[in-house]
Amino acid sequence: MPSHVELLNLIAKAAGFANYQHLRADAETADRLRAAAEPGPRADLGQVEKAARYFDAAGVLLSWPSRLALQTLCQWVFWSRIARGEVFTERQVSALIRSWHGFGDHALIRRAMVDARMLERTVDGREYRRIERAPPAELGPLLAQLAARAAAEPDVARP
């Protein structure tokens, strides 16, 4: 009587594989390829439209949204504009944010980005850096819409 390993190899050979390990490797690869081919989460284009209304043609945030979901999406736009891997002082981060919004409260946005784990700062608040994370599905369409709006009005200065 054959052992369980010999039985598994016989079944694998009957299916056209060299042995059971070959069958298993093929099945694992097929699972990985299937998972990679599945589309990610779809963007909520309604949220994208709503968030885009808060930006002018130059991509400057005109007012702070009252809804948390829209605030977060607007913060992701700022996150995408911050250079990855660089360390900034509080003054530098504040200057960047000041140039990207038009309602005068850069500290609100800076603190919200730290609270949302988009930026990290040292305990003393002297150094800031962007935290690398996967952005939401809505960020790509929102950035594309802002870029299209800016391209439609080429004489507007962009941040």
N, C-alpha and C positions, 0 to 999 in steps of 0.2 A: 504494500500500500504506500503511495507517495505521500510525502510530508506536505504541510500546508504551503510551504514556499514552492515546492515543485508543482503543486496544483495551481498556484497563482501564475507561475511561469507558463504552464500549459495553456491556461486561459488567455494569457497575454499573447502567446504565440499564435493561438487560434484567431485572435483579433488582428494579427498582422504586425505585432510588435516583437522586438528581439527578446525581451524578458519583461518581468513585472515592473522593474525600475523604469524601463523605457515607457511603459504604459502610464505609470504614475507621473513621470516628468511631462509627458505629453498632455495629460489632463490638467496638471497645474499650470502649464503654459497657456492652455486654452482658457482657463479661468481668468488668468491675469490679462490676457488680450481682450476678453469679453468685458471685464471691469474697466479697462482703459477706453474701450470704445463707447461705453455708456456716457451719454451727455451729462454734464454737471447740472446743477440747479438752474432753472430758467430765471432770467431777470424779470422783476416786476416793473414793466414799462410805465405803469401808472405812477409808481414812486419816482421813477426817473424823471417823468414830466413834471411832477410836483416839485422835486428838488431843483430842476433846471430853472424854474421860475424865480428862484432866490438869487440867481446869478445874472449879472448883466452881460453884454456882448463881449466884454474884455475878460470875463471869467472871474469877476470880483463878486464876492458874496455881499449882497445888498442888505440883508437883514437876517437875524437868527430865527430859524424856524421854531414854532412852538411845539411841534410834535417830535418826540425823541427819535423816531425812525428817520425823519428827514434831517435832523441835526447830525445823526451818525453818518448818513450818506454824504452830507456836506463836509464833515470832518475827513471822510475818506478821500475827497477831492484834494484837500490840503495835504493829507498823508502822501498822496501820489506825487505831489510837487516837492516834497522834502527829499533831498538826496540820501540814498541809502548808504549806510556804512560810515557816515560822517558824524562827528561830534560837534554839537553847537553849544554856545553859551545861551543863557536865558535871553540876553539882549538880542542875539542873532535870530533865535526862534521867534521872538516877539516882533522883530523887524520883518521877517518873512510873512508872518501871519497878518501884520498890519497892512502889508502891500496886497494881500489877497482878500481883504474884506473892507467894507465901507461903512460900518456902523460904530466903530470906535471902541470895541471891547475885545482886544486881542487876548487879554488874560483869561477871559471866559472860554475862548476857543482852545487856548493852550492847556488850561486845566481840564477841559472836557476831553481833549485828546489823550492826556495822561491817564485820566480816569477810564477811558475806553481802551486802554492798553495799545494805543497807536504810537505813543511816544513814551520813552522812559527817561527818568531824570534821576540824578544822584540825590542822596538824602538831603544835601545842603542846597539843591536846586541850581547848582552851577552849570552842570552839563546835561544836555539833552541829546537823545539819538532816536531815530526812527526804529520801531520794532517791526521786523519783517513778519508779516502775516498774510494769509490768503485773503484778498479783498472780497467783498460780496459781489455777486453776479451783476448787480446794478451799476457798479462803478464803471465798467467798460462802456456801456451805452451812454452813461451820463457824460463821461469825458468826451466821447465821440460827438454828442450833441453840443457840448460847450465849444469844441473845436470847430464844428460846422458853423455855429453861430458867429464865432470869431472870424472865420474865413469869409463869411458873408459881409462882414463889416471890416475890411482890412485896415482902415485908418484908425482903428481903436487900439490903444496900447494894451498889451496883455501882461498878466503877472508872470 
